[in-house]
Amino acid sequence: MALKKPKVILSDVLENLEQKNYKKFCSALVDRDRNVKRNQVENKDFLDIANVMVNVYDKDTLKVAEELLREICCVKDANNLAEEAKKAGLHTSVPTVGPSPVTSDGKHFVDKHRRELINRVGNIGPILDELLDQEVLDNEAYNKINALPTNQEKVRELCTKYLNARMTKDIFYIILKKKEKFLIGELEGN
C-alpha cells in the first residue's frame, strides 16, 4: 500500500473537524501568517485549505497544521494527524501532547498548582464547556460539577475526579492558558 502524502493526511483530518473547529482552524491559519490571505480560506472546503497550506508551507505543512490544531484545542485531531504522519514516515516534530505543561521538577502544571487553581480560577463555566466539547467530561460529569455551588468546589471536583490521565490534564492546561491567561502566566512565572 502506498504511503499517504501530506495533502491527503491533512485533508482527511480537516474533513473530520466539526464546523466550528474548522472555522477556528481557518481563522488561526490566517492569523498565523501573512502569506495566507483571508480570501484564500474564506468559504473554502477542506481540499482547498489543504492545497493552500501545501503551497505556503511545503514540507512543514503537517507541522503547522498540528500546531494550529493544538492552538485551537483540537488535541485529539492533532494527535490523529501526528499518528498518520508518523505512519507515512512524515514526522511533524511537534510534541504529541501539545505545549509542555510539565514543570522543571517533573510534575505536571495542573498537579503542581492544584491548590492555586482551586482557589483562583474565576470563571469555570466556559472551561467546563470546552472540556465537554473535547470529551474530557461526559454530560453526567459536566452536570455533576456544574451543580456544585462555588467555583472552588467545581475546580476541586474536576481536578480530583476527572483529570487523572496526562492527556486530560494537558487539555485542561491548554484551555486554562486561553481562558485564564493572566493567572497561568503568573503561576508560570511570566
mmCIF file of the C-alpha atoms, coordinates in Angstrom:
data_MODEL
# 
_entry.id   MODEL 
# 
loop_
_atom_site.group_PDB 
_atom_site.id 
_atom_site.type_symbol 
_atom_site.label_atom_id 
_atom_site.label_alt_id 
_atom_site.label_comp_id 
_atom_site.label_asym_id 
_atom_site.label_entity_id 
_atom_site.label_seq_id 
_atom_site.pdbx_PDB_ins_code 
_atom_site.Cartn_x 
_atom_site.Cartn_y 
_atom_site.Cartn_z 
_atom_site.occupancy 
_atom_site.B_iso_or_equiv 
_atom_site.pdbx_formal_charge 
_atom_site.auth_seq_id 
_atom_site.auth_comp_id 
_atom_site.auth_asym_id 
_atom_site.auth_atom_id 
_atom_site.pdbx_PDB_model_num 
ATOM 1   C CA . MET A 1 1   ? 0.000   0.000  0.000  1.00 0.00 ? 1   MET A CA 1 
ATOM 2   C CA . ALA A 1 2   ? 1.352   3.438  -0.945 1.00 0.00 ? 2   ALA A CA 1 
ATOM 3   C CA . LEU A 1 3   ? 2.096   5.884  1.843  1.00 0.00 ? 3   LEU A CA 1 
ATOM 4   C CA . LYS A 1 4   ? -0.194  8.885  2.175  1.00 0.00 ? 4   LYS A CA 1 
ATOM 5   C CA . LYS A 1 5   ? 1.066   12.270 1.062  1.00 0.00 ? 5   LYS A CA 1 
ATOM 6   C CA . PRO A 1 6   ? 0.883   15.294 3.394  1.00 0.00 ? 6   PRO A CA 1 
ATOM 7   C CA . LYS A 1 7   ? -2.018  16.867 1.477  1.00 0.00 ? 7   LYS A CA 1 
ATOM 8   C CA . VAL A 1 8   ? -4.098  13.679 1.804  1.00 0.00 ? 8   VAL A CA 1 
ATOM 9   C CA . ILE A 1 9   ? -3.335  13.337 5.525  1.00 0.00 ? 9   ILE A CA 1 
ATOM 10  C CA . LEU A 1 10  ? -4.231  16.975 6.147  1.00 0.00 ? 10  LEU A CA 1 
ATOM 11  C CA . SER A 1 11  ? -7.415  16.912 4.066  1.00 0.00 ? 11  SER A CA 1 
ATOM 12  C CA . ASP A 1 12  ? -8.592  13.768 5.911  1.00 0.00 ? 12  ASP A CA 1 
ATOM 13  C CA . VAL A 1 13  ? -8.141  15.496 9.277  1.00 0.00 ? 13  VAL A CA 1 
ATOM 14  C CA . LEU A 1 14  ? -9.760  18.754 8.136  1.00 0.00 ? 14  LEU A CA 1 
ATOM 15  C CA . GLU A 1 15  ? -12.716 16.879 6.651  1.00 0.00 ? 15  GLU A CA 1 
ATOM 16  C CA . ASN A 1 16  ? -13.432 15.330 10.052 1.00 0.00 ? 16  ASN A CA 1 
ATOM 17  C CA . LEU A 1 17  ? -13.360 18.588 12.033 1.00 0.00 ? 17  LEU A CA 1 
ATOM 18  C CA . GLU A 1 18  ? -16.633 19.886 13.413 1.00 0.00 ? 18  GLU A CA 1 
ATOM 19  C CA . GLN A 1 19  ? -17.763 23.017 11.586 1.00 0.00 ? 19  GLN A CA 1 
ATOM 20  C CA . LYS A 1 20  ? -16.944 25.381 14.478 1.00 0.00 ? 20  LYS A CA 1 
ATOM 21  C CA . ASN A 1 21  ? -13.455 23.875 14.818 1.00 0.00 ? 21  ASN A CA 1 
ATOM 22  C CA . TYR A 1 22  ? -12.943 24.061 11.053 1.00 0.00 ? 22  TYR A CA 1 
ATOM 23  C CA . LYS A 1 23  ? -13.742 27.788 11.210 1.00 0.00 ? 23  LYS A CA 1 
ATOM 24  C CA . LYS A 1 24  ? -11.362 28.236 14.153 1.00 0.00 ? 24  LYS A CA 1 
ATOM 25  C CA . PHE A 1 25  ? -8.646  26.413 12.212 1.00 0.00 ? 25  PHE A CA 1 
ATOM 26  C CA . CYS A 1 26  ? -9.080  28.656 9.159  1.00 0.00 ? 26  CYS A CA 1 
ATOM 27  C CA . SER A 1 27  ? -9.082  31.772 11.322 1.00 0.00 ? 27  SER A CA 1 
ATOM 28  C CA . ALA A 1 28  ? -5.940  30.645 13.166 1.00 0.00 ? 28  ALA A CA 1 
ATOM 29  C CA . LEU A 1 29  ? -4.277  29.909 9.818  1.00 0.00 ? 29  LEU A CA 1 
ATOM 30  C CA . VAL A 1 30  ? -4.907  33.453 8.560  1.00 0.00 ? 30  VAL A CA 1 
ATOM 31  C CA . ASP A 1 31  ? -3.846  34.983 11.889 1.00 0.00 ? 31  ASP A CA 1 
ATOM 32  C CA . ARG A 1 32  ? -0.614  32.977 11.903 1.00 0.00 ? 32  ARG A CA 1 
ATOM 33  C CA . ASP A 1 33  ? 0.918   34.001 8.621  1.00 0.00 ? 33  ASP A CA 1 
ATOM 34  C CA . ARG A 1 34  ? 0.673   36.971 6.277  1.00 0.00 ? 34  ARG A CA 1 
ATOM 35  C CA . ASN A 1 35  ? 1.333   34.611 3.362  1.00 0.00 ? 35  ASN A CA 1 
ATOM 36  C CA . VAL A 1 36  ? -2.153  33.160 3.836  1.00 0.00 ? 36  VAL A CA 1 
ATOM 37  C CA . LYS A 1 37  ? -4.802  35.681 2.835  1.00 0.00 ? 37  LYS A CA 1 
ATOM 38  C CA . ARG A 1 38  ? -8.351  35.637 4.164  1.00 0.00 ? 38  ARG A CA 1 
ATOM 39  C CA . ASN A 1 39  ? -9.789  35.219 0.651  1.00 0.00 ? 39  ASN A CA 1 
ATOM 40  C CA . GLN A 1 40  ? -7.728  32.029 0.247  1.00 0.00 ? 40  GLN A CA 1 
ATOM 41  C CA . VAL A 1 41  ? -9.610  30.366 3.114  1.00 0.00 ? 41  VAL A CA 1 
ATOM 42  C CA . GLU A 1 42  ? -12.984 32.117 3.389  1.00 0.00 ? 42  GLU A CA 1 
ATOM 43  C CA . ASN A 1 43  ? -15.820 29.833 2.248  1.00 0.00 ? 43  ASN A CA 1 
ATOM 44  C CA . LYS A 1 44  ? -13.336 27.207 1.032  1.00 0.00 ? 44  LYS A CA 1 
ATOM 45  C CA . ASP A 1 45  ? -13.642 23.495 1.642  1.00 0.00 ? 45  ASP A CA 1 
ATOM 46  C CA . PHE A 1 46  ? -11.090 21.233 3.314  1.00 0.00 ? 46  PHE A CA 1 
ATOM 47  C CA . LEU A 1 47  ? -9.420  20.322 -0.011 1.00 0.00 ? 47  LEU A CA 1 
ATOM 48  C CA . ASP A 1 48  ? -8.843  23.992 -0.852 1.00 0.00 ? 48  ASP A CA 1 
ATOM 49  C CA . ILE A 1 49  ? -7.364  24.634 2.603  1.00 0.00 ? 49  ILE A CA 1 
ATOM 50  C CA . ALA A 1 50  ? -5.058  21.629 2.268  1.00 0.00 ? 50  ALA A CA 1 
ATOM 51  C CA . ASN A 1 51  ? -3.873  22.947 -1.123 1.00 0.00 ? 51  ASN A CA 1 
ATOM 52  C CA . VAL A 1 52  ? -3.230  26.423 0.286  1.00 0.00 ? 52  VAL A CA 1 
ATOM 53  C CA . MET A 1 53  ? -1.237  25.003 3.186  1.00 0.00 ? 53  MET A CA 1 
ATOM 54  C CA . VAL A 1 54  ? 0.886   22.748 0.963  1.00 0.00 ? 54  VAL A CA 1 
ATOM 55  C CA . ASN A 1 55  ? 1.603   25.687 -1.364 1.00 0.00 ? 55  ASN A CA 1 
ATOM 56  C CA . VAL A 1 56  ? 2.566   28.002 1.507  1.00 0.00 ? 56  VAL A CA 1 
ATOM 57  C CA . TYR A 1 57  ? 4.291   25.638 3.957  1.00 0.00 ? 57  TYR A CA 1 
ATOM 58  C CA . ASP A 1 58  ? 5.569   22.850 1.676  1.00 0.00 ? 58  ASP A CA 1 
ATOM 59  C CA . LYS A 1 59  ? 7.410   20.287 3.847  1.00 0.00 ? 59  LYS A CA 1 
ATOM 60  C CA . ASP A 1 60  ? 6.257   21.990 7.072  1.00 0.00 ? 60  ASP A CA 1 
ATOM 61  C CA . THR A 1 61  ? 2.548   21.656 6.204  1.00 0.00 ? 61  THR A CA 1 
ATOM 62  C CA . LEU A 1 62  ? 1.762   18.915 8.716  1.00 0.00 ? 62  LEU A CA 1 
ATOM 63  C CA . LYS A 1 63  ? 3.849   20.528 11.454 1.00 0.00 ? 63  LYS A CA 1 
ATOM 64  C CA . VAL A 1 64  ? 1.986   23.829 11.043 1.00 0.00 ? 64  VAL A CA 1 
ATOM 65  C CA . ALA A 1 65  ? -1.381  22.063 10.857 1.00 0.00 ? 65  ALA A CA 1 
ATOM 66  C CA . GLU A 1 66  ? -0.655  20.145 14.047 1.00 0.00 ? 66  GLU A CA 1 
ATOM 67  C CA . GLU A 1 67  ? 0.403   23.336 15.847 1.00 0.00 ? 67  GLU A CA 1 
ATOM 68  C CA . LEU A 1 68  ? -2.798  25.079 14.735 1.00 0.00 ? 68  LEU A CA 1 
ATOM 69  C CA . LEU A 1 69  ? -4.969  22.162 15.849 1.00 0.00 ? 69  LEU A CA 1 
ATOM 70  C CA . ARG A 1 70  ? -3.355  22.222 19.298 1.00 0.00 ? 70  ARG A CA 1 
ATOM 71  C CA . GLU A 1 71  ? -3.722  26.001 19.465 1.00 0.00 ? 71  GLU A CA 1 
ATOM 72  C CA . ILE A 1 72  ? -7.495  25.720 18.948 1.00 0.00 ? 72  ILE A CA 1 
ATOM 73  C CA . CYS A 1 73  ? -7.737  22.855 21.497 1.00 0.00 ? 73  CYS A CA 1 
ATOM 74  C CA . CYS A 1 74  ? -8.340  20.087 18.950 1.00 0.00 ? 74  CYS A CA 1 
ATOM 75  C CA . VAL A 1 75  ? -5.836  17.846 20.707 1.00 0.00 ? 75  VAL A CA 1 
ATOM 76  C CA . LYS A 1 76  ? -7.343  14.556 19.527 1.00 0.00 ? 76  LYS A CA 1 
ATOM 77  C CA . ASP A 1 77  ? -7.302  15.722 15.915 1.00 0.00 ? 77  ASP A CA 1 
ATOM 78  C CA . ALA A 1 78  ? -3.713  16.927 16.304 1.00 0.00 ? 78  ALA A CA 1 
ATOM 79  C CA . ASN A 1 79  ? -2.725  13.548 17.722 1.00 0.00 ? 79  ASN A CA 1 
ATOM 80  C CA . ASN A 1 80  ? -4.501  11.773 14.840 1.00 0.00 ? 80  ASN A CA 1 
ATOM 81  C CA . LEU A 1 81  ? -2.651  13.938 12.330 1.00 0.00 ? 81  LEU A CA 1 
ATOM 82  C CA . ALA A 1 82  ? 0.682   13.213 14.047 1.00 0.00 ? 82  ALA A CA 1 
ATOM 83  C CA . GLU A 1 83  ? -0.053  9.477  14.068 1.00 0.00 ? 83  GLU A CA 1 
ATOM 84  C CA . GLU A 1 84  ? -0.970  9.432  10.364 1.00 0.00 ? 84  GLU A CA 1 
ATOM 85  C CA . ALA A 1 85  ? 2.137   11.463 9.548  1.00 0.00 ? 85  ALA A CA 1 
ATOM 86  C CA . LYS A 1 86  ? 4.278   9.023  11.507 1.00 0.00 ? 86  LYS A CA 1 
ATOM 87  C CA . LYS A 1 87  ? 2.746   6.042  9.658  1.00 0.00 ? 87  LYS A CA 1 
ATOM 88  C CA . ALA A 1 88  ? 3.638   7.752  6.376  1.00 0.00 ? 88  ALA A CA 1 
ATOM 89  C CA . GLY A 1 89  ? 7.184   8.447  7.586  1.00 0.00 ? 89  GLY A CA 1 
ATOM 90  C CA . LEU A 1 90  ? 6.477   12.176 7.802  1.00 0.00 ? 90  LEU A CA 1 
ATOM 91  C CA . HIS A 1 91  ? 7.236   13.272 11.337 1.00 0.00 ? 91  HIS A CA 1 
ATOM 92  C CA . THR A 1 92  ? 5.648   16.535 12.358 1.00 0.00 ? 92  THR A CA 1 
ATOM 93  C CA . SER A 1 93  ? 8.234   17.155 15.115 1.00 0.00 ? 93  SER A CA 1 
ATOM 94  C CA . VAL A 1 94  ? 5.640   18.717 17.403 1.00 0.00 ? 94  VAL A CA 1 
ATOM 95  C CA . PRO A 1 95  ? 5.294   17.041 20.796 1.00 0.00 ? 95  PRO A CA 1 
ATOM 96  C CA . THR A 1 96  ? 2.218   14.816 20.636 1.00 0.00 ? 96  THR A CA 1 
ATOM 97  C CA . VAL A 1 97  ? 0.845   16.175 23.899 1.00 0.00 ? 97  VAL A CA 1 
ATOM 98  C CA . GLY A 1 98  ? 0.865   19.844 22.940 1.00 0.00 ? 98  GLY A CA 1 
ATOM 99  C CA . PRO A 1 99  ? 2.501   22.637 24.886 1.00 0.00 ? 99  PRO A CA 1 
ATOM 100 C CA . SER A 1 100 ? 4.793   21.492 27.643 1.00 0.00 ? 100 SER A CA 1 
ATOM 101 C CA . PRO A 1 101 ? 2.756   21.602 30.838 1.00 0.00 ? 101 PRO A CA 1 
ATOM 102 C CA . VAL A 1 102 ? 5.478   19.789 32.789 1.00 0.00 ? 102 VAL A CA 1 
ATOM 103 C CA . THR A 1 103 ? 7.340   21.963 35.282 1.00 0.00 ? 103 THR A CA 1 
ATOM 104 C CA . SER A 1 104 ? 11.087  21.907 35.885 1.00 0.00 ? 104 SER A CA 1 
ATOM 105 C CA . ASP A 1 105 ? 10.659  19.485 38.790 1.00 0.00 ? 105 ASP A CA 1 
ATOM 106 C CA . GLY A 1 106 ? 8.939   16.946 36.519 1.00 0.00 ? 106 GLY A CA 1 
ATOM 107 C CA . LYS A 1 107 ? 5.420   17.495 37.880 1.00 0.00 ? 107 LYS A CA 1 
ATOM 108 C CA . HIS A 1 108 ? 2.511   18.354 35.629 1.00 0.00 ? 108 HIS A CA 1 
ATOM 109 C CA . PHE A 1 109 ? 1.492   22.021 35.859 1.00 0.00 ? 109 PHE A CA 1 
ATOM 110 C CA . VAL A 1 110 ? -2.038  21.047 36.977 1.00 0.00 ? 110 VAL A CA 1 
ATOM 111 C CA . ASP A 1 111 ? -0.685  18.843 39.777 1.00 0.00 ? 111 ASP A CA 1 
ATOM 112 C CA . LYS A 1 112 ? 1.913   21.356 40.942 1.00 0.00 ? 112 LYS A CA 1 
ATOM 113 C CA . HIS A 1 113 ? -0.508  24.297 41.053 1.00 0.00 ? 113 HIS A CA 1 
ATOM 114 C CA . ARG A 1 114 ? -3.650  22.394 42.069 1.00 0.00 ? 114 ARG A CA 1 
ATOM 115 C CA . ARG A 1 115 ? -4.283  24.443 45.231 1.00 0.00 ? 115 ARG A CA 1 
ATOM 116 C CA . GLU A 1 116 ? -3.805  27.765 43.426 1.00 0.00 ? 116 GLU A CA 1 
ATOM 117 C CA . LEU A 1 117 ? -6.077  26.655 40.577 1.00 0.00 ? 117 LEU A CA 1 
ATOM 118 C CA . ILE A 1 118 ? -8.784  25.593 43.039 1.00 0.00 ? 118 ILE A CA 1 
ATOM 119 C CA . ASN A 1 119 ? -8.626  28.929 44.851 1.00 0.00 ? 119 ASN A CA 1 
ATOM 120 C CA . ARG A 1 120 ? -8.099  31.285 41.923 1.00 0.00 ? 120 ARG A CA 1 
ATOM 121 C CA . VAL A 1 121 ? -9.809  30.076 38.733 1.00 0.00 ? 121 VAL A CA 1 
ATOM 122 C CA . GLY A 1 122 ? -12.519 32.698 38.371 1.00 0.00 ? 122 GLY A CA 1 
ATOM 123 C CA . ASN A 1 123 ? -14.979 31.602 35.712 1.00 0.00 ? 123 ASN A CA 1 
ATOM 124 C CA . ILE A 1 124 ? -15.075 27.825 35.481 1.00 0.00 ? 124 ILE A CA 1 
ATOM 125 C CA . GLY A 1 125 ? -18.233 27.647 33.311 1.00 0.00 ? 125 GLY A CA 1 
ATOM 126 C CA . PRO A 1 126 ? -16.613 28.236 29.899 1.00 0.00 ? 126 PRO A CA 1 
ATOM 127 C CA . ILE A 1 127 ? -13.738 25.937 30.874 1.00 0.00 ? 127 ILE A CA 1 
ATOM 128 C CA . LEU A 1 128 ? -16.182 23.137 31.681 1.00 0.00 ? 128 LEU A CA 1 
ATOM 129 C CA . ASP A 1 129 ? -17.950 23.790 28.363 1.00 0.00 ? 129 ASP A CA 1 
ATOM 130 C CA . GLU A 1 130 ? -14.689 23.268 26.458 1.00 0.00 ? 130 GLU A CA 1 
ATOM 131 C CA . LEU A 1 131 ? -13.848 20.165 28.498 1.00 0.00 ? 131 LEU A CA 1 
ATOM 132 C CA . LEU A 1 132 ? -17.248 18.779 27.490 1.00 0.00 ? 132 LEU A CA 1 
ATOM 133 C CA . ASP A 1 133 ? -16.615 19.687 23.829 1.00 0.00 ? 133 ASP A CA 1 
ATOM 134 C CA . GLN A 1 134 ? -13.208 17.966 23.980 1.00 0.00 ? 134 GLN A CA 1 
ATOM 135 C CA . GLU A 1 135 ? -14.838 14.883 25.562 1.00 0.00 ? 135 GLU A CA 1 
ATOM 136 C CA . VAL A 1 136 ? -12.739 15.129 28.718 1.00 0.00 ? 136 VAL A CA 1 
ATOM 137 C CA . LEU A 1 137 ? -16.082 15.250 30.531 1.00 0.00 ? 137 LEU A CA 1 
ATOM 138 C CA . ASP A 1 138 ? -19.274 13.456 29.620 1.00 0.00 ? 138 ASP A CA 1 
ATOM 139 C CA . ASN A 1 139 ? -22.699 15.045 30.218 1.00 0.00 ? 139 ASN A CA 1 
ATOM 140 C CA . GLU A 1 140 ? -23.144 13.359 33.579 1.00 0.00 ? 140 GLU A CA 1 
ATOM 141 C CA . ALA A 1 141 ? -19.795 14.603 34.932 1.00 0.00 ? 141 ALA A CA 1 
ATOM 142 C CA . TYR A 1 142 ? -20.402 18.068 33.460 1.00 0.00 ? 142 TYR A CA 1 
ATOM 143 C CA . ASN A 1 143 ? -23.803 18.336 35.166 1.00 0.00 ? 143 ASN A CA 1 
ATOM 144 C CA . LYS A 1 144 ? -22.463 16.975 38.454 1.00 0.00 ? 144 LYS A CA 1 
ATOM 145 C CA . ILE A 1 145 ? -19.631 19.529 38.549 1.00 0.00 ? 145 ILE A CA 1 
ATOM 146 C CA . ASN A 1 146 ? -21.876 22.403 37.436 1.00 0.00 ? 146 ASN A CA 1 
ATOM 147 C CA . ALA A 1 147 ? -24.345 21.609 40.241 1.00 0.00 ? 147 ALA A CA 1 
ATOM 148 C CA . LEU A 1 148 ? -21.734 22.460 42.873 1.00 0.00 ? 148 LEU A CA 1 
ATOM 149 C CA . PRO A 1 149 ? -22.297 25.913 44.423 1.00 0.00 ? 149 PRO A CA 1 
ATOM 150 C CA . THR A 1 150 ? -18.824 27.525 44.237 1.00 0.00 ? 150 THR A CA 1 
ATOM 151 C CA . ASN A 1 151 ? -16.030 27.754 41.686 1.00 0.00 ? 151 ASN A CA 1 
ATOM 152 C CA . GLN A 1 152 ? -13.619 26.307 44.251 1.00 0.00 ? 152 GLN A CA 1 
ATOM 153 C CA . GLU A 1 153 ? -15.752 23.193 44.714 1.00 0.00 ? 153 GLU A CA 1 
ATOM 154 C CA . LYS A 1 154 ? -16.131 22.810 40.951 1.00 0.00 ? 154 LYS A CA 1 
ATOM 155 C CA . VAL A 1 155 ? -12.390 23.032 40.282 1.00 0.00 ? 155 VAL A CA 1 
ATOM 156 C CA . ARG A 1 156 ? -11.624 20.713 43.224 1.00 0.00 ? 156 ARG A CA 1 
ATOM 157 C CA . GLU A 1 157 ? -14.097 18.105 41.920 1.00 0.00 ? 157 GLU A CA 1 
ATOM 158 C CA . LEU A 1 158 ? -12.698 18.430 38.401 1.00 0.00 ? 158 LEU A CA 1 
ATOM 159 C CA . CYS A 1 159 ? -9.057  18.072 39.478 1.00 0.00 ? 159 CYS A CA 1 
ATOM 160 C CA . THR A 1 160 ? -9.704  15.274 41.958 1.00 0.00 ? 160 THR A CA 1 
ATOM 161 C CA . LYS A 1 161 ? -12.029 13.027 39.982 1.00 0.00 ? 161 LYS A CA 1 
ATOM 162 C CA . TYR A 1 162 ? -11.762 13.773 36.279 1.00 0.00 ? 162 TYR A CA 1 
ATOM 163 C CA . LEU A 1 163 ? -8.203  14.842 35.453 1.00 0.00 ? 163 LEU A CA 1 
ATOM 164 C CA . ASN A 1 164 ? -6.449  11.555 36.087 1.00 0.00 ? 164 ASN A CA 1 
ATOM 165 C CA . ALA A 1 165 ? -4.746  10.998 32.725 1.00 0.00 ? 165 ALA A CA 1 
ATOM 166 C CA . ARG A 1 166 ? -1.889  13.051 31.311 1.00 0.00 ? 166 ARG A CA 1 
ATOM 167 C CA . MET A 1 167 ? -3.868  13.917 28.175 1.00 0.00 ? 167 MET A CA 1 
ATOM 168 C CA . THR A 1 168 ? -6.844  15.234 30.173 1.00 0.00 ? 168 THR A CA 1 
ATOM 169 C CA . LYS A 1 169 ? -4.505  17.430 32.222 1.00 0.00 ? 169 LYS A CA 1 
ATOM 170 C CA . ASP A 1 170 ? -2.866  18.656 29.006 1.00 0.00 ? 170 ASP A CA 1 
ATOM 171 C CA . ILE A 1 171 ? -6.237  19.615 27.529 1.00 0.00 ? 171 ILE A CA 1 
ATOM 172 C CA . PHE A 1 172 ? -7.222  21.389 30.763 1.00 0.00 ? 172 PHE A CA 1 
ATOM 173 C CA . TYR A 1 173 ? -3.887  23.247 30.737 1.00 0.00 ? 173 TYR A CA 1 
ATOM 174 C CA . ILE A 1 174 ? -4.386  24.401 27.118 1.00 0.00 ? 174 ILE A CA 1 
ATOM 175 C CA . ILE A 1 175 ? -7.888  25.653 27.933 1.00 0.00 ? 175 ILE A CA 1 
ATOM 176 C CA . LEU A 1 176 ? -6.619  27.418 31.070 1.00 0.00 ? 176 LEU A CA 1 
ATOM 177 C CA . LYS A 1 177 ? -3.905  29.170 29.029 1.00 0.00 ? 177 LYS A CA 1 
ATOM 178 C CA . LYS A 1 178 ? -6.660  30.514 26.795 1.00 0.00 ? 178 LYS A CA 1 
ATOM 179 C CA . LYS A 1 179 ? -9.351  31.322 29.379 1.00 0.00 ? 179 LYS A CA 1 
ATOM 180 C CA . GLU A 1 180 ? -7.206  32.270 32.407 1.00 0.00 ? 180 GLU A CA 1 
ATOM 181 C CA . LYS A 1 181 ? -4.062  33.532 30.670 1.00 0.00 ? 181 LYS A CA 1 
ATOM 182 C CA . PHE A 1 182 ? -3.067  36.049 33.344 1.00 0.00 ? 182 PHE A CA 1 
ATOM 183 C CA . LEU A 1 183 ? -3.398  33.541 36.170 1.00 0.00 ? 183 LEU A CA 1 
ATOM 184 C CA . ILE A 1 184 ? -1.465  30.892 34.246 1.00 0.00 ? 184 ILE A CA 1 
ATOM 185 C CA . GLY A 1 185 ? 1.188   33.437 33.278 1.00 0.00 ? 185 GLY A CA 1 
ATOM 186 C CA . GLU A 1 186 ? 1.606   34.381 36.929 1.00 0.00 ? 186 GLU A CA 1 
ATOM 187 C CA . LEU A 1 187 ? 1.823   30.751 38.043 1.00 0.00 ? 187 LEU A CA 1 
ATOM 188 C CA . GLU A 1 188 ? 4.359   30.026 35.297 1.00 0.00 ? 188 GLU A CA 1 
ATOM 189 C CA . GLY A 1 189 ? 6.401   32.984 36.483 1.00 0.00 ? 189 GLY A CA 1 
ATOM 190 C CA . ASN A 1 190 ? 5.871   35.152 33.392 1.00 0.00 ? 190 ASN A CA 1 
# 
